[in-house]
Amino acid sequence: MSRRPLAILLLGLLAAAPAWSQTLTPEAEAALGSALQDERHAEAFYAAVMAKFGDARPFSNIINAERQHEAMLIGLYETYGVAVPENGYATGALVAPVAPETLLDACKIGVEAELANRDLYDGNLLPAVVAYPDITLVMQRLRDASEENHLPAFQRCANRG
């Protein structure tokens, strides 16, 4: 075996080592749970908006992003051997969000939600997972998606009036 494939294999094993050698602290697990709940709530709200107004943008695009974000977080649960919490919106254990009266109001709610999401990651979630580079990377991506992609889309929607 040449050195290059062996080096690549070793780097891969080292990259995975934190997940093998660490368990989640209660704070990190709670942060992961908060992030997952936030993604699921957003998806449920966007689904309610789409049920009322059809495949309106940006909801029809962003709902797919929320599903991808949820999958990324579930992957972290699996990496650390932690049971994935049930989706209370899917099971009916949580009351699904209700769409507002107008699409404009839905867009305004989207703006506020993305600002709150960014602040949640900055103030609570990212500090709680600083010891976990893999979780930090995923959460930073989710936070950045809120601020750099979703927020501007909802702002454009709200500004269309």
Secondary structure as UniProt FT lines:
FT   HELIX           3..21
FT   HELIX           26..53
FT   TURN            57..58
FT   HELIX           59..79
FT   TURN            80..81
FT   HELIX           88..91
FT   HELIX           103..120
FT   HELIX           121..125
FT   HELIX           126..128
FT   TURN            129..131
FT   HELIX           133..145
FT   HELIX           146..150
FT   HELIX           151..160
//
